[in-house]
Structure formats: C-alpha cells, structure tokens
C-alpha cells in the first residue's frame, strides 16, 4: 500500500532535530499490524482446515479441503514475504 503521508517540511525548524524514525510512521505501523493480524487469521484457518482434513471421509470434500489448504498456504507465503518474515514451525 502506498501512502503519500510524510512529516512536515518544517519539522527540523520547529523541533530542532531530524526525524530518525522515518519508516516508523503510523500508516507503516498500521500496515504491519494488519499484516500480523491477517497472518494470525490465516494460520488459524489452516489449523481448522487440517482438523477437517483428518476427519473427512468423502473423497470430493477431501480434494476441496486440500485445495483450500494450498490456497491458504499461498496466502501465508504472500503475507510473510511482504514483511520479510520466515514461517517458523
């Protein structure tokens, strides 16, 4: 997500110091927190999906659950690659 939010041009004049936390803006923090919440939700859905997979007897439903699991894994990979994190098991 691209945001056009930046500190004031008069920051240095008003506060007498440079902003050293340039990457730690509120939109950046929000994006990071939402990414973390999305990752938690996806991991929860993967765990629920695996429980369904263990108990499923119908072959058609079994295939659907496997496809759903593959899609969730792709989502997990996309979220973690955006933030440069590694999936730890």
Secondary structure, DSSP 8 states (H G I E B T S, - for coil): --------TTHHHHHSS--S-TT--HHHHHHHHHHHHHHHHHHHHHHHHHHHHHH---HHHHHHHHHHHHHHHHHHHHHHHHHT-----
